[in-house]
């Protein structure tokens, strides 16, 4: 009998190789092949997704902050643990394709009444190896296995997407911190300047050469600068708190000195490529496709529920009345118990499950297409902003130079007694606004570069 079972198992395994999964076709791309206004780069241009974050971000302080975030950030840690959890779930499904083995042993000692004052005693001992194997005739287990592996791959891509997002968030928060520091330094310099003018006007007023209005205007400018400093100091503390949350711990001592915004040497000439490159490389798109393939595999598992499933149960062992004769010749026992389960009265439930699985696949298709469209939009918006930010930065810098010259001339004219302090005040306010806007444009320009790097899947290979 054992030899017959050994001959039947390969045949049954072969029969179990088919599945009822629909053939998977990747949905057509819902976006154009090329990004509007994009330069795809030369044939030797390095793809953005192959540019590691350590190559893109060159500020040593920022590099250390990103390293700490990847080690300590809780959201990223959860994403990695999700990968491990789904991998273990996949292994559970994978083991369902293999026979299960078990050892069992039993001992019975009975005493039976025969007649008055007489009893008979009976003993029996047994030990056996039990085998259970479900034949995957219609591929239900294989479909579930495919679903599990695709969900595992989706979680891996999701963790990569989380890493890219975390890196960009740390970089953007760090640049916000740099921007606030520069705004604060600018306002402190402005406060010192207006205080000097206030003191000068106060002396002139006491000498009868300046009006009370000039003095009041100068004092108002001093108080306005103090209000702005308090506001920026509060924003600075809040941004540092947010940065510590991303990093996952207090910012350590001994970090390299921060670089100003103008010294943030990021790679501007990023190779955009075609939208098909984005579909093949961006982790969130790959994750969405793996989820789509998983839903496609689930249809195969649901379809298999319409058909019978066969389970083979067997045992081989020994039984003996004396325990000492167990496993000796002539004590062998075996059993072979095939079972078949026919789904007769649950067809309505199976039909409903199949319909639900098909709808779930349509939802995943829509989700996949939406993910592609969102990614395309993010890249297109960042490309459109890149050139305009460069133009705006150059124009804003020229405006600062012009306002600085105007302020210097107004100061000279006021000190020479030609113009009133109002001319100086207006020139100073316009100069401060221009300098403030230059810092903001610098921040927006760098933030847009990070957004483009992230949207193109930058750091995917790291």
C-alpha positions as CSV (number, residue, x, y, z in Angstrom):
1,X,0.0,0.0,0.0
2,X,2.8,2.4,0.8
3,X,4.3,1.8,-2.6
4,X,1.0,2.7,-4.3
5,X,0.8,5.9,-2.3
6,X,4.3,6.8,-3.3
7,X,3.4,6.3,-7.0
8,X,0.3,8.3,-6.7
9,X,1.8,11.4,-5.0
10,X,3.8,12.7,-8.0
11,X,0.7,12.4,-10.2
12,X,-1.4,14.2,-7.7
13,X,1.3,16.9,-7.3
14,X,1.2,17.3,-11.1
15,X,-2.5,17.6,-11.1
16,X,-2.2,20.3,-8.5
17,X,-0.1,22.5,-10.7
18,X,-2.9,24.3,-12.4
19,X,-4.7,27.4,-11.2
20,X,-7.9,29.3,-12.1
21,X,-6.3,32.7,-11.8
22,X,-7.1,35.1,-14.7
23,X,-4.2,35.9,-16.9
24,X,-2.7,39.2,-15.7
25,X,-2.4,42.1,-18.2
26,X,-0.9,45.4,-17.0
27,X,-3.4,48.2,-17.5
28,X,-2.6,50.7,-20.2
29,X,-0.8,53.8,-18.9
30,X,-3.4,56.6,-18.3
31,X,-0.8,59.4,-18.9
32,X,1.2,60.6,-21.9
33,X,4.5,59.0,-22.7
34,X,6.5,62.3,-22.2
35,X,6.3,64.9,-19.5
36,X,5.3,68.3,-20.8
37,X,8.2,70.6,-21.3
38,X,10.7,68.1,-19.9
39,X,14.2,67.4,-21.2
40,X,14.8,63.7,-21.0
41,X,18.5,64.0,-20.7
42,X,21.3,62.6,-22.9
43,X,22.0,58.9,-23.4
44,X,24.7,59.0,-20.6
45,X,22.5,60.9,-18.1
46,X,22.2,59.1,-14.8
47,X,18.6,58.2,-14.0
48,X,17.3,60.1,-11.0
49,X,16.2,56.9,-9.3
50,X,19.8,55.8,-9.3
51,X,21.0,59.0,-7.5
52,X,21.3,58.1,-3.8
53,X,20.2,60.7,-1.3
54,X,23.8,61.0,0.0
55,X,24.8,62.1,-3.5
56,X,21.8,64.5,-3.9
57,X,22.0,66.1,-0.5
58,X,25.6,67.3,0.1
59,X,25.2,69.2,3.4
60,X,27.0,67.1,6.0
61,X,24.6,68.2,8.8
62,X,21.6,67.2,6.7
63,X,23.2,63.9,5.8
64,X,23.6,63.0,9.5
65,X,20.0,64.0,10.3
66,X,18.7,61.8,7.5
67,X,20.8,58.9,8.8
68,X,19.4,59.3,12.3
69,X,15.9,59.4,10.9
70,X,16.3,56.2,9.0
71,X,17.5,54.6,12.2
72,X,15.0,55.9,14.6
73,X,11.8,57.2,12.8
74,X,8.8,55.2,14.1
75,X,6.8,55.4,10.9
76,X,9.7,54.0,8.9
77,X,10.2,51.3,11.6
78,X,6.5,50.3,11.3
79,X,6.8,50.1,7.5
80,X,9.8,47.7,7.9
81,X,8.0,45.6,10.5
82,X,5.0,45.3,8.2
83,X,7.3,43.8,5.6
84,X,8.5,41.2,8.1
85,X,4.9,40.4,9.2
86,X,3.6,39.9,5.6
87,X,6.7,37.8,4.8
88,X,5.8,35.5,7.6
89,X,2.2,35.3,6.4
90,X,3.5,34.3,3.0
91,X,5.6,31.5,4.5
92,X,2.4,30.2,6.3
93,X,0.6,30.0,3.0
94,X,3.6,28.5,1.3
95,X,3.7,25.6,3.8
96,X,0.1,24.7,3.0
97,X,1.4,23.2,-0.3
98,X,3.4,20.6,1.6
99,X,2.2,17.5,3.4
100,X,1.9,17.8,7.2
101,X,3.4,15.1,9.4
102,X,2.7,14.2,13.0
103,X,3.7,11.6,15.5
104,X,1.1,10.0,17.7
105,X,1.3,7.4,20.5
106,X,-1.3,5.8,22.7
107,X,-1.5,3.3,25.5
108,X,-4.6,1.5,26.8
109,X,-4.8,-0.6,30.0
110,X,-8.3,-2.0,30.6
111,X,-9.8,-4.2,33.3
112,X,-13.1,-6.0,32.6
113,X,-15.4,-7.9,34.9
114,X,-15.8,-11.5,33.8
115,X,-17.6,-13.2,36.7
116,X,-17.9,-13.0,40.5
117,X,-14.4,-12.2,41.8
118,X,-12.8,-12.6,38.3
119,X,-11.5,-9.9,36.0
120,X,-9.7,-9.8,32.7
121,X,-7.0,-7.4,31.8
122,X,-6.3,-6.0,28.4
123,X,-3.4,-3.8,27.2
124,X,-2.7,-2.2,23.8
125,X,0.0,0.2,22.8
126,X,0.4,2.0,19.4
127,X,2.7,4.5,17.8
128,X,2.3,5.9,14.2
129,X,3.4,8.6,11.8
130,X,0.4,10.5,10.5
131,X,0.3,12.3,7.1
132,X,-2.2,14.8,5.9
133,X,-2.0,16.4,2.4
134,X,-4.6,18.5,0.6
135,X,-4.3,18.1,-3.1
136,X,-4.4,21.5,-4.7
137,X,-6.3,20.3,-7.8
138,X,-7.7,23.7,-8.8
139,X,-5.0,25.9,-7.5
140,X,-6.7,27.5,-4.6
141,X,-3.6,27.2,-2.4
142,X,-1.3,28.3,-5.2
143,X,-3.6,31.3,-5.9
144,X,-3.5,32.3,-2.2
145,X,0.3,31.8,-2.3
146,X,0.5,34.2,-5.3
147,X,-1.7,36.7,-3.5
148,X,0.6,36.5,-0.4
149,X,3.8,36.9,-2.3
150,X,2.4,39.9,-4.2
151,X,1.3,41.5,-0.9
152,X,4.7,40.9,0.5
153,X,6.3,42.6,-2.6
154,X,3.8,45.5,-2.3
155,X,4.8,46.0,1.4
156,X,8.5,46.0,0.4
157,X,7.8,48.7,-2.2
158,X,5.7,50.6,0.3
159,X,8.6,50.6,2.7
160,X,10.9,52.0,0.0
161,X,8.3,54.7,-0.7
162,X,8.2,55.5,3.0
163,X,12.0,55.8,3.0
164,X,12.0,58.3,0.1
165,X,9.2,60.3,1.7
166,X,11.0,60.3,5.1
167,X,14.3,61.5,3.5
168,X,12.5,64.3,1.6
169,X,10.5,65.4,4.7
170,X,13.7,65.6,6.8
171,X,15.4,67.6,4.1
172,X,12.4,70.0,3.7
173,X,12.1,70.5,7.4
174,X,15.8,71.2,7.7
175,X,15.6,73.8,4.9
176,X,12.6,75.4,6.7
177,X,14.8,75.6,9.8
178,X,17.6,77.2,7.7
179,X,15.0,79.7,6.2
180,X,13.7,80.7,9.6
181,X,17.2,81.2,10.9
182,X,18.0,83.4,8.0
183,X,14.8,85.4,8.4
184,X,15.5,85.8,12.1
185,X,19.0,87.0,11.4
186,X,17.7,89.4,8.8
187,X,15.2,90.8,11.2
188,X,17.7,91.1,14.0
189,X,20.0,93.1,11.6
190,X,17.0,95.2,10.6
191,X,16.2,95.8,14.3
192,X,19.7,97.0,15.0
193,X,19.5,99.4,12.0
194,X,16.2,100.9,13.0
195,X,17.3,101.2,16.7
196,X,20.4,103.1,15.4
197,X,18.1,105.4,13.4
198,X,15.7,105.8,16.4
199,X,18.6,106.8,18.6
200,X,19.8,109.3,16.0
201,X,16.3,110.8,15.5
202,X,15.9,111.0,19.3
203,X,19.0,113.1,19.6
204,X,18.0,115.2,16.7
205,X,14.5,115.7,18.2
206,X,16.0,116.7,21.5
207,X,18.1,119.3,19.6
208,X,14.9,120.5,17.8
209,X,16.0,119.3,14.4
210,X,13.5,116.4,14.0
211,X,9.8,116.2,14.5
212,X,7.9,114.0,17.0
213,X,6.3,112.2,14.0
214,X,9.8,111.1,12.8
215,X,10.6,109.8,16.3
216,X,7.2,108.0,16.6
217,X,7.7,106.4,13.2
218,X,11.2,105.2,14.2
219,X,9.9,103.8,17.5
220,X,7.0,102.0,15.7
221,X,9.6,100.4,13.4
222,X,11.6,99.2,16.3
223,X,8.5,97.6,18.0
224,X,7.4,96.0,14.7
225,X,10.8,94.4,14.3
226,X,10.6,93.0,17.9
227,X,7.2,91.5,17.1
228,X,8.6,89.8,14.0
229,X,11.5,88.4,16.0
230,X,9.2,86.9,18.6
231,X,7.2,85.3,15.8
232,X,10.2,83.8,14.1
233,X,11.6,82.5,17.4
234,X,8.3,80.7,18.0
235,X,8.4,79.2,14.5
236,X,12.0,78.2,15.0
237,X,11.2,76.2,18.1
238,X,8.2,74.5,16.5
239,X,10.3,73.5,13.4
240,X,13.0,72.1,15.6
241,X,10.4,70.1,17.5
242,X,9.0,68.7,14.2
243,X,12.5,67.9,13.0
244,X,13.2,65.9,16.3
245,X,10.0,63.9,15.7
246,X,11.2,63.0,12.2
247,X,14.7,62.2,13.5
248,X,13.2,60.1,16.3
249,X,15.4,61.6,19.1
250,X,16.8,64.8,20.4
251,X,19.2,66.4,18.0
252,X,22.7,65.3,19.2
253,X,25.5,67.6,20.0
254,X,28.5,67.7,17.6
255,X,26.5,67.9,14.4
256,X,28.3,69.7,11.6
257,X,27.6,73.4,11.3
258,X,24.6,74.1,9.0
259,X,25.0,75.6,5.6
260,X,23.0,78.6,4.4
261,X,20.4,78.2,1.8
262,X,22.6,79.7,-1.0
263,X,25.2,77.0,-0.2
264,X,22.9,74.0,-0.5
265,X,24.5,72.5,-3.5
266,X,21.8,70.1,-4.8
267,X,21.8,68.5,-8.2
268,X,19.5,70.7,-10.4
269,X,19.9,68.9,-13.8
270,X,17.9,65.9,-12.9
271,X,17.2,63.5,-15.8
272,X,13.4,63.2,-16.1
273,X,13.1,60.4,-18.6
274,X,9.7,59.1,-19.9
275,X,6.6,58.3,-17.9
276,X,7.2,54.6,-18.6
277,X,10.4,54.9,-16.5
278,X,8.4,56.2,-13.7
279,X,6.0,53.3,-13.9
280,X,8.8,50.8,-13.7
281,X,10.7,52.5,-10.9
282,X,8.6,54.5,-8.6
283,X,7.9,52.5,-5.4
284,X,4.4,53.6,-4.8
285,X,3.4,52.7,-8.3
286,X,5.1,49.3,-8.0
287,X,3.3,48.7,-4.7
288,X,0.0,49.5,-6.3
289,X,0.7,47.1,-9.1
290,X,1.6,44.3,-6.7
291,X,-1.7,44.9,-4.9
292,X,-3.5,44.6,-8.3
293,X,-1.7,41.3,-9.1
294,X,-2.7,40.1,-5.6
295,X,-6.3,40.9,-6.2
296,X,-6.1,39.1,-9.5
297,X,-4.7,36.0,-7.7
298,X,-7.5,36.2,-5.2
299,X,-10.0,35.6,-8.0
300,X,-8.3,32.3,-8.7
301,X,-8.7,31.2,-5.1
302,X,-12.3,32.2,-5.1
303,X,-13.0,30.4,-8.4
304,X,-11.4,27.2,-6.9
305,X,-14.0,27.2,-4.2
306,X,-16.6,26.2,-6.8
307,X,-14.9,22.8,-7.2
308,X,-14.2,19.8,-4.9
309,X,-11.2,19.6,-2.8
310,X,-9.4,16.4,-1.9
311,X,-7.5,15.6,1.2
312,X,-5.4,12.5,1.8
313,X,-5.0,11.2,5.3
314,X,-2.7,8.3,6.1
315,X,-0.9,6.7,8.9
316,X,1.8,4.0,9.3
317,X,2.9,2.6,12.6
318,X,2.9,-0.3,15.0
319,X,0.4,-1.7,17.6
320,X,1.1,-4.4,20.3
321,X,-0.4,-5.6,23.5
322,X,2.9,-5.8,25.3
323,X,4.8,-2.5,25.2
324,X,8.1,-4.4,24.8
325,X,7.0,-5.9,21.4
326,X,6.1,-2.6,19.8
327,X,7.8,-2.1,16.4
328,X,8.6,-5.8,16.2
329,X,7.7,-7.8,13.0
330,X,4.0,-8.6,12.7
331,X,2.9,-5.5,14.6
332,X,2.6,-3.1,11.7
333,X,-0.6,-1.1,11.1
334,X,-1.5,1.4,8.4
335,X,-4.4,3.4,7.2
336,X,-5.3,5.4,4.1
337,X,-8.3,7.7,4.2
338,X,-8.9,9.9,1.2
339,X,-11.6,12.6,1.7
340,X,-13.5,14.7,-0.9
341,X,-15.5,17.7,-0.1
342,X,-18.2,18.7,-2.7
343,X,-19.6,22.2,-2.5
344,X,-23.3,21.5,-3.1
345,X,-25.3,24.0,-1.1
346,X,-23.1,27.1,-1.0
347,X,-23.0,28.1,-4.7
348,X,-24.8,31.4,-3.9
349,X,-22.1,32.3,-1.4
350,X,-19.4,31.3,-3.9
351,X,-21.0,33.5,-6.6
352,X,-21.2,36.4,-4.2
353,X,-17.5,36.0,-3.2
354,X,-16.5,35.8,-6.8
355,X,-18.3,39.0,-7.7
356,X,-16.8,40.7,-4.7
357,X,-13.3,39.6,-5.7
358,X,-13.9,40.9,-9.3
359,X,-15.1,44.2,-8.0
360,X,-12.0,44.4,-5.7
361,X,-9.8,43.9,-8.7
362,X,-11.5,46.8,-10.5
363,X,-10.9,49.0,-7.5
364,X,-7.2,48.0,-7.5
365,X,-7.0,48.9,-11.2
366,X,-8.5,52.3,-10.5
367,X,-6.1,52.7,-7.6
368,X,-3.2,51.8,-9.7
369,X,-4.1,54.2,-12.5
370,X,-4.7,56.9,-9.9
371,X,-1.3,56.4,-8.4
372,X,0.3,56.7,-11.9
373,X,-1.7,59.9,-12.6
374,X,-0.7,61.4,-9.2
375,X,3.0,60.6,-9.8
376,X,2.8,62.1,-13.4
377,X,1.2,65.2,-12.0
378,X,3.8,65.6,-9.3
379,X,6.7,65.3,-11.8
380,X,5.0,67.7,-14.3
381,X,4.3,70.3,-11.6
382,X,7.9,70.2,-10.3
383,X,9.3,70.4,-13.9
384,X,7.1,73.4,-14.6
385,X,8.2,75.1,-11.4
386,X,11.9,74.4,-11.8
387,X,12.6,77.0,-14.6
388,X,10.3,79.6,-13.2
389,X,11.8,79.4,-9.8
390,X,15.3,80.0,-11.3
391,X,14.0,83.0,-13.2
392,X,12.2,84.3,-10.1
393,X,15.4,83.8,-8.0
394,X,17.5,85.8,-10.4
395,X,14.9,88.6,-10.6
396,X,14.5,88.7,-6.9
397,X,18.2,89.0,-6.4
398,X,18.3,92.0,-8.8
399,X,15.4,93.6,-6.9
400,X,17.3,93.2,-3.6
401,X,20.4,95.0,-5.2
402,X,18.1,97.8,-6.5
403,X,16.4,98.2,-3.1
404,X,19.7,98.2,-1.3
405,X,21.0,101.0,-3.6
406,X,17.7,103.0,-3.0
407,X,18.1,102.6,0.8
408,X,21.7,103.7,0.8
409,X,20.8,106.8,-1.3
410,X,17.8,107.6,1.0
411,X,20.0,107.3,4.1
412,X,22.6,109.7,2.6
413,X,20.0,112.2,1.7
414,X,18.4,112.0,5.1
415,X,21.7,112.4,6.9
416,X,22.5,115.4,4.6
417,X,19.1,117.0,5.5
418,X,17.7,116.7,2.0
419,X,14.9,114.3,2.6
420,X,12.7,113.3,5.6
421,X,12.9,110.1,7.6
422,X,9.8,108.9,5.9
423,X,11.8,108.4,2.7
424,X,14.4,106.3,4.6
425,X,11.6,104.3,6.4
426,X,9.8,103.4,3.2
427,X,13.1,102.4,1.5
428,X,14.1,100.3,4.5
429,X,10.7,98.6,4.6
430,X,10.9,97.8,0.9
431,X,14.5,96.5,1.2
432,X,13.5,94.3,4.1
433,X,10.5,92.9,2.1
434,X,12.8,92.2,-0.9
435,X,15.4,90.4,1.3
436,X,12.7,88.4,3.0
437,X,11.2,87.4,-0.3
438,X,14.6,86.4,-1.6
439,X,15.0,84.0,1.4
440,X,11.5,82.6,0.7
441,X,12.2,82.1,-3.1
442,X,15.5,80.4,-2.2
443,X,13.6,78.0,0.0
444,X,10.8,77.4,-2.5
445,X,13.4,76.7,-5.2
446,X,15.2,74.1,-3.2
447,X,12.0,72.6,-1.9
448,X,10.8,72.2,-5.5
449,X,14.1,70.4,-6.4
450,X,13.5,68.0,-3.5
451,X,9.9,67.5,-4.7
452,X,11.1,66.6,-8.2
453,X,13.8,64.3,-6.8
454,X,11.2,62.5,-4.7
455,X,8.6,62.4,-7.5
456,X,11.1,60.8,-9.8
457,X,11.8,58.0,-7.2
458,X,15.1,59.5,-6.2
459,X,17.1,57.2,-3.9
460,X,15.1,54.1,-5.1
461,X,18.3,52.0,-5.4
462,X,19.8,53.1,-2.1
